[in-house]
């Protein structure tokens, strides 16, 4: 084990990141209050607020335990050079340039999933169950777990196989050709995710004819948004929480409504929520987000290419020779501060986009109806409506409900 400068930078970065997360969690807990504030009285009643505070407290405590456990495990792995040790064990049995990194990442992924399984189980069947959100069965949970592993192994295996061949074939231009391939994969997923991935976990069916479909199509026509694909997804088989999303481009674009959303909101409220989603499309937010993601990946791959063949970086992880897989792991740890900064910028843009989509819906006279829908969704999910501003700045991709309500009301004045 070589405790070089890379090792100390990695440890410092990792410890500071953990401390930052704990500090922000503390700031959120400091805002908790058994008495409902005046600004929330029109949203939560006393009983709902009590449940929300209990839910937040339970999640916060659980997050401290699970996060602390992960922190200690990873810290021990880094300090004792166990990644390098694992690499050496694999090298004794695998010499193929492709199978070695695929085995390294594949085995570590499965170990990580197994370690996380008890925490995920507790979160679903104790916390979510306790507060009435969970509808998943033990069998469904296990099936989802196994499907998730197989899907990640297949997709991850294909991506890493391509990256390994590109790395061996193009050397210093690895990042450029890898960027083209990853960007292409992202575009394919953007078009076909709902058609090929979602059906592995959920059933989707076309929204039947009736008042709701007619109202949605009428609004879409009014907004100049060609829409034929409106689907309902059976989200209720796992959770009572409501959602809706927009996906795809061109003829592949579709609106997906959770059945829980349909059961909780009125027709006008659902139309208002979809008006918000259509606003994202009309304002080019979907394309902007995809472009930002592709540019971010290009920058990340370029910087990563500078570290992939670094012997000191491999030695900092306990390795004895430079390798593609240890280089990726070491880089991901070193890159985390830059990733955090990029995340801050992405979240800022996302929050701005949410305001613009709200404004789009309000432009059709749906401001008050959208507020009503957002309130129902937030209360049903026991959302924290009073997070610390620094937590919002750092983590939130959406403005808080109160911020969105204030902005929507100001637009109506």
C-alpha positions as CSV (number, residue, x, y, z in Angstrom):
1,X,0.0,0.0,0.0
2,X,1.5,3.3,-1.1
3,X,0.2,6.2,1.0
4,X,1.1,8.8,-1.6
5,X,-0.3,12.3,-2.3
6,X,-3.2,10.8,-4.2
7,X,-4.2,8.7,-1.3
8,X,-4.3,11.7,1.1
9,X,-6.3,13.8,-1.4
10,X,-8.8,11.0,-1.9
11,X,-9.3,10.5,1.9
12,X,-9.6,14.2,2.5
13,X,-12.1,14.7,-0.3
14,X,-14.1,11.7,0.9
15,X,-14.2,12.8,4.6
16,X,-15.0,16.4,3.8
17,X,-17.9,15.2,1.5
18,X,-19.3,13.1,4.3
19,X,-19.0,16.0,6.8
20,X,-20.7,18.3,4.4
21,X,-23.6,15.9,4.0
22,X,-24.0,15.5,7.7
23,X,-23.9,19.3,8.3
24,X,-26.6,19.9,5.7
25,X,-28.7,17.1,7.3
26,X,-28.2,18.8,10.7
27,X,-29.4,22.1,9.2
28,X,-32.6,20.4,8.0
29,X,-33.2,18.8,11.4
30,X,-32.7,22.2,13.1
31,X,-35.7,23.5,11.2
32,X,-38.0,20.9,12.6
33,X,-40.6,22.2,15.0
34,X,-43.5,20.4,16.8
35,X,-45.6,23.5,16.2
36,X,-46.9,24.1,12.7
37,X,-45.7,27.5,11.3
38,X,-48.2,30.1,10.0
39,X,-47.0,29.7,6.4
40,X,-47.8,25.9,6.5
41,X,-51.3,26.1,8.1
42,X,-53.0,26.5,4.8
43,X,-51.3,23.4,3.5
44,X,-50.9,20.9,6.4
45,X,-53.4,20.6,9.2
46,X,-52.1,19.8,12.7
47,X,-52.3,16.0,12.3
48,X,-50.8,15.9,8.8
49,X,-48.0,18.1,10.0
50,X,-47.3,15.8,13.0
51,X,-47.1,12.9,10.6
52,X,-44.8,14.8,8.3
53,X,-42.4,15.7,11.1
54,X,-42.4,12.1,12.3
55,X,-41.7,10.9,8.7
56,X,-38.9,13.4,8.3
57,X,-37.4,12.4,11.6
58,X,-37.5,8.7,10.8
59,X,-35.8,9.3,7.4
60,X,-33.2,11.6,8.9
61,X,-32.3,9.1,11.6
62,X,-32.2,6.2,9.1
63,X,-30.1,8.3,6.7
64,X,-27.6,8.9,9.4
65,X,-27.3,5.2,10.2
66,X,-27.1,4.0,6.6
67,X,-24.8,6.9,5.5
68,X,-22.5,6.4,8.4
69,X,-22.3,2.7,7.7
70,X,-21.4,3.3,4.1
71,X,-18.9,5.9,5.1
72,X,-17.1,3.6,7.5
73,X,-17.0,0.7,5.0
74,X,-15.6,2.8,2.1
75,X,-13.1,4.5,4.4
76,X,-11.8,1.1,5.6
77,X,-11.6,-0.1,2.0
78,X,-9.6,2.9,1.0
79,X,-7.3,2.9,4.1
80,X,-6.4,-0.8,3.8
81,X,-6.1,-0.7,0.0
82,X,-8.7,-3.4,-0.5
83,X,-9.5,-2.4,-4.0
84,X,-5.9,-3.0,-5.0
85,X,-5.9,-6.3,-3.1
86,X,-9.1,-7.3,-4.9
87,X,-7.5,-6.4,-8.3
88,X,-4.4,-8.6,-7.5
89,X,-6.7,-11.6,-6.6
90,X,-8.5,-11.2,-9.9
91,X,-5.3,-10.9,-11.9
92,X,-4.2,-14.4,-10.6
93,X,-7.2,-15.9,-12.2
94,X,-8.1,-13.6,-15.1
95,X,-5.7,-12.4,-17.7
96,X,-8.0,-11.3,-20.5
97,X,-7.9,-7.5,-21.0
98,X,-11.7,-7.4,-21.2
99,X,-12.8,-9.9,-18.6
100,X,-10.6,-8.4,-15.9
101,X,-12.2,-5.0,-15.6
102,X,-15.7,-6.4,-16.3
103,X,-15.3,-8.9,-13.5
104,X,-13.9,-6.1,-11.2
105,X,-16.8,-3.8,-11.7
106,X,-19.4,-6.6,-11.9
107,X,-18.4,-8.2,-8.6
108,X,-18.1,-4.9,-6.8
109,X,-21.5,-3.8,-8.1
110,X,-23.2,-7.0,-6.9
111,X,-21.4,-6.8,-3.5
112,X,-22.6,-3.2,-3.1
113,X,-26.2,-4.2,-4.0
114,X,-26.2,-7.0,-1.5
115,X,-24.8,-4.7,1.2
116,X,-27.4,-2.1,0.5
117,X,-30.3,-4.6,0.3
118,X,-31.0,-4.7,4.1
119,X,-31.1,-0.9,4.2
120,X,-33.4,-0.7,1.2
121,X,-35.6,-3.4,2.7
122,X,-35.9,-1.5,6.0
123,X,-36.7,1.7,4.2
124,X,-39.5,0.1,2.2
125,X,-41.0,-2.3,4.7
126,X,-40.5,-0.3,7.9
127,X,-40.4,3.4,7.2
128,X,-42.6,3.6,4.1
129,X,-44.9,0.9,5.4
130,X,-45.2,2.6,8.8
131,X,-46.4,5.9,7.1
132,X,-48.8,4.2,4.7
133,X,-46.8,4.6,1.5
134,X,-45.6,1.1,0.7
135,X,-47.7,-1.2,-1.4
136,X,-44.9,-3.5,-2.6
137,X,-44.9,-7.1,-1.5
138,X,-41.8,-9.0,-0.3
139,X,-41.9,-11.0,-3.5
140,X,-42.2,-7.9,-5.7
141,X,-39.3,-6.3,-3.9
142,X,-37.0,-9.2,-4.5
143,X,-38.1,-9.5,-8.1
144,X,-37.4,-5.8,-8.6
145,X,-34.0,-6.3,-6.9
146,X,-33.0,-9.2,-9.2
147,X,-34.3,-7.4,-12.3
148,X,-32.4,-4.3,-11.4
149,X,-29.2,-6.3,-11.0
150,X,-29.6,-8.0,-14.3
151,X,-30.5,-4.8,-16.1
152,X,-27.5,-3.0,-14.7
153,X,-25.1,-5.9,-15.4
154,X,-26.3,-6.1,-19.0
155,X,-26.4,-2.3,-19.8
156,X,-23.2,-1.7,-17.7
157,X,-21.5,-4.6,-19.3
158,X,-22.2,-3.3,-22.8
159,X,-21.1,0.2,-22.0
160,X,-17.9,-0.9,-20.2
161,X,-17.1,-3.3,-23.0
162,X,-17.4,-0.5,-25.5
163,X,-15.3,1.8,-23.3
164,X,-12.5,-0.8,-22.9
165,X,-12.2,-1.5,-26.6
166,X,-12.2,2.3,-27.3
167,X,-9.5,2.8,-24.7
168,X,-7.3,0.1,-26.2
169,X,-7.9,1.3,-29.8
170,X,-7.7,5.1,-29.6
171,X,-5.3,5.9,-26.7
172,X,-5.2,9.6,-26.0
173,X,-8.4,10.1,-28.1
174,X,-10.3,7.6,-25.9
175,X,-12.4,10.3,-24.3
176,X,-13.6,11.7,-27.7
177,X,-14.8,8.4,-29.1
178,X,-16.2,7.3,-25.8
179,X,-18.1,10.5,-25.6
180,X,-19.7,9.8,-29.0
181,X,-20.7,6.3,-27.9
182,X,-22.1,7.4,-24.5
183,X,-24.0,10.3,-26.0
184,X,-25.5,8.0,-28.6
185,X,-26.6,5.6,-25.8
186,X,-28.2,8.5,-24.0
187,X,-30.1,9.6,-27.1
188,X,-31.4,6.0,-27.6
189,X,-32.5,5.9,-24.0
190,X,-34.3,9.2,-24.3
191,X,-36.3,7.9,-27.2
192,X,-37.0,4.3,-26.1
193,X,-36.8,4.2,-22.2
194,X,-40.5,4.1,-21.7
195,X,-41.0,1.5,-24.4
196,X,-38.3,-1.0,-23.4
197,X,-37.1,-0.4,-19.8
198,X,-40.3,0.7,-18.0
199,X,-42.3,-2.4,-19.0
200,X,-39.7,-4.6,-17.2
201,X,-41.0,-3.1,-13.9
202,X,-44.4,-1.6,-14.6
203,X,-47.5,-2.1,-16.8
204,X,-48.4,0.8,-19.0
205,X,-51.7,1.2,-20.8
206,X,-53.1,3.8,-23.0
207,X,-55.4,6.3,-21.1
208,X,-59.0,5.2,-21.9
209,X,-61.4,7.5,-23.7
210,X,-63.3,9.8,-21.3
211,X,-63.4,13.2,-19.7
212,X,-59.7,13.1,-18.6
213,X,-58.3,12.1,-22.0
214,X,-60.5,14.6,-23.7
215,X,-59.5,17.4,-21.4
216,X,-55.8,16.6,-21.8
217,X,-56.1,16.4,-25.6
218,X,-58.0,19.7,-25.7
219,X,-55.4,21.5,-23.7
220,X,-52.5,20.0,-25.8
221,X,-54.2,21.3,-28.9
222,X,-54.6,24.7,-27.3
223,X,-50.9,24.7,-26.4
224,X,-49.8,23.7,-29.8
225,X,-48.5,20.4,-28.6
226,X,-49.2,17.4,-30.7
227,X,-49.9,14.5,-28.4
228,X,-51.2,11.1,-29.1
229,X,-49.5,8.9,-26.6
230,X,-51.0,9.2,-23.1
231,X,-50.3,6.3,-20.8
232,X,-51.2,5.2,-17.3
233,X,-48.6,3.4,-15.2
234,X,-49.5,1.1,-12.3
235,X,-47.3,3.0,-9.7
236,X,-49.8,2.0,-7.0
237,X,-48.5,-1.6,-6.9
238,X,-45.4,-0.2,-5.1
239,X,-46.3,3.1,-3.5
240,X,-49.2,5.5,-2.8
241,X,-47.1,8.5,-3.9
242,X,-48.3,10.3,-7.1
243,X,-46.3,11.3,-10.1
244,X,-46.4,12.1,-13.8
245,X,-43.6,12.6,-16.3
246,X,-43.0,13.4,-20.0
247,X,-40.5,11.4,-22.1
248,X,-39.3,11.0,-25.6
249,X,-39.1,13.3,-28.7
250,X,-41.0,13.7,-31.9
251,X,-43.4,10.9,-32.6
252,X,-41.9,9.0,-29.6
253,X,-43.0,11.6,-27.1
254,X,-45.5,10.5,-24.5
255,X,-47.1,11.6,-21.3
256,X,-47.1,9.0,-18.5
257,X,-49.6,9.4,-15.5
258,X,-49.3,7.3,-12.4
259,X,-52.6,5.7,-11.4
260,X,-52.1,7.2,-8.0
261,X,-52.1,10.7,-9.5
262,X,-55.4,10.1,-11.3
263,X,-57.0,8.8,-8.1
264,X,-55.8,11.8,-6.0
265,X,-56.3,14.8,-8.3
266,X,-59.3,16.3,-10.1
267,X,-59.3,16.4,-13.9
268,X,-58.5,20.1,-13.9
269,X,-55.6,19.5,-11.5
270,X,-54.2,16.7,-13.7
271,X,-54.4,19.0,-16.8
272,X,-52.5,21.7,-14.8
273,X,-49.8,19.2,-13.9
274,X,-49.5,18.1,-17.5
275,X,-49.5,21.8,-18.6
276,X,-46.4,22.2,-16.5
277,X,-44.8,19.1,-18.1
278,X,-45.7,20.4,-21.6
279,X,-44.2,23.7,-20.6
280,X,-40.8,21.9,-20.2
281,X,-41.1,20.6,-23.7
282,X,-42.2,23.9,-25.2
283,X,-39.5,25.8,-23.4
284,X,-36.9,23.3,-24.8
285,X,-35.9,22.3,-21.2
286,X,-35.8,18.6,-22.2
287,X,-33.3,19.3,-25.0
288,X,-31.4,21.6,-22.8
289,X,-31.1,19.0,-20.0
290,X,-30.0,16.4,-22.5
291,X,-27.4,18.8,-24.0
292,X,-26.0,19.7,-20.6
293,X,-25.8,16.0,-19.7
294,X,-23.9,15.2,-22.9
295,X,-21.5,18.2,-22.5
296,X,-20.9,17.2,-18.8
297,X,-20.1,13.6,-19.8
298,X,-17.7,14.9,-22.4
299,X,-15.8,17.0,-19.9
300,X,-15.8,14.2,-17.4
301,X,-14.5,11.7,-19.9
302,X,-11.7,14.1,-21.0
303,X,-10.5,14.7,-17.5
304,X,-10.8,11.0,-16.7
305,X,-8.6,10.1,-19.6
306,X,-5.8,11.9,-17.9
307,X,-5.9,9.5,-15.0
308,X,-6.6,6.1,-16.5
309,X,-3.0,5.1,-16.9
310,X,-1.7,6.6,-13.6
311,X,0.4,4.3,-11.5
312,X,0.4,6.6,-8.5
313,X,-3.4,6.7,-8.5
314,X,-3.6,2.9,-8.7
315,X,-1.1,2.6,-5.9
316,X,-3.2,5.0,-3.7
317,X,-5.9,2.4,-3.9
318,X,-3.6,-0.5,-3.0
319,X,-2.8,-1.6,-6.6
320,X,0.6,-2.6,-7.9
321,X,0.1,-1.6,-11.5
322,X,-1.9,0.9,-13.4
323,X,-5.2,-0.4,-14.8
324,X,-8.3,0.9,-16.6
325,X,-10.6,-0.1,-13.7
326,X,-8.6,1.3,-10.8
327,X,-8.1,4.4,-12.8
328,X,-11.9,4.9,-13.1
329,X,-12.4,4.3,-9.4
330,X,-9.6,6.6,-8.4
331,X,-10.7,9.3,-10.8
332,X,-14.4,9.1,-9.6
333,X,-13.1,9.8,-6.0
334,X,-10.9,12.6,-7.0
335,X,-13.5,14.2,-9.3
336,X,-16.3,14.4,-6.7
337,X,-15.6,18.1,-5.8
338,X,-15.8,19.1,-9.4
339,X,-18.9,16.9,-9.8
340,X,-20.5,18.7,-6.8
341,X,-19.9,22.1,-8.5
342,X,-21.4,20.9,-11.7
343,X,-24.3,19.5,-9.8
344,X,-24.9,22.9,-8.2
345,X,-25.0,24.5,-11.6
346,X,-27.3,21.8,-13.0
347,X,-29.7,22.1,-10.0
348,X,-29.8,25.9,-10.4
349,X,-30.8,25.6,-14.1
350,X,-33.3,22.9,-13.2
351,X,-35.0,25.1,-10.5
352,X,-35.2,28.0,-13.0
353,X,-36.8,25.6,-15.6
354,X,-39.4,24.6,-13.0
355,X,-40.4,28.2,-12.5
356,X,-40.7,28.7,-16.3
357,X,-42.8,25.6,-16.7
358,X,-45.1,26.8,-13.9
359,X,-45.4,30.1,-15.6
360,X,-46.3,28.4,-18.9
361,X,-49.2,26.6,-17.1
362,X,-50.2,29.8,-15.4
363,X,-50.3,31.5,-18.8
364,X,-53.3,29.3,-19.6
365,X,-55.2,30.4,-16.4
366,X,-54.1,27.2,-14.6
367,X,-52.0,28.9,-11.8
368,X,-54.4,28.4,-9.0
369,X,-55.3,24.9,-10.1
370,X,-51.6,23.9,-10.3
371,X,-51.1,25.3,-6.8
372,X,-54.0,23.1,-5.6
373,X,-52.5,20.0,-7.3
374,X,-49.0,20.7,-5.9
375,X,-50.4,21.0,-2.4
376,X,-52.2,17.7,-2.7
377,X,-49.1,15.9,-4.0
378,X,-46.8,17.3,-1.4
379,X,-49.2,16.7,1.5
380,X,-49.9,13.1,0.3
381,X,-46.1,12.4,0.2
382,X,-45.5,14.1,3.6
383,X,-42.9,16.3,1.9
384,X,-40.7,18.6,3.9
385,X,-42.0,22.0,3.0
386,X,-39.5,23.9,5.1
387,X,-36.0,22.7,4.2
388,X,-33.0,24.8,5.0
389,X,-32.1,27.3,2.2
390,X,-28.6,25.9,2.0
391,X,-30.0,22.3,1.5
392,X,-32.3,23.6,-1.3
393,X,-29.3,25.3,-2.9
394,X,-27.1,22.2,-2.7
395,X,-29.5,19.3,-3.4
396,X,-32.8,20.4,-4.8
397,X,-33.5,20.2,-8.5
398,X,-37.0,21.7,-7.8
399,X,-37.9,24.8,-5.9
400,X,-39.8,24.2,-2.7
401,X,-43.6,24.2,-2.7
402,X,-43.7,27.5,-0.9
403,X,-41.4,29.1,-3.4
404,X,-43.4,27.8,-6.3
405,X,-46.7,29.0,-4.8
406,X,-45.3,32.5,-4.1
407,X,-44.0,32.8,-7.7
408,X,-47.3,31.6,-9.2
409,X,-49.3,34.0,-7.0
410,X,-47.1,36.9,-8.1
411,X,-47.6,36.0,-11.7
412,X,-51.4,36.3,-11.2
413,X,-51.1,39.8,-9.8
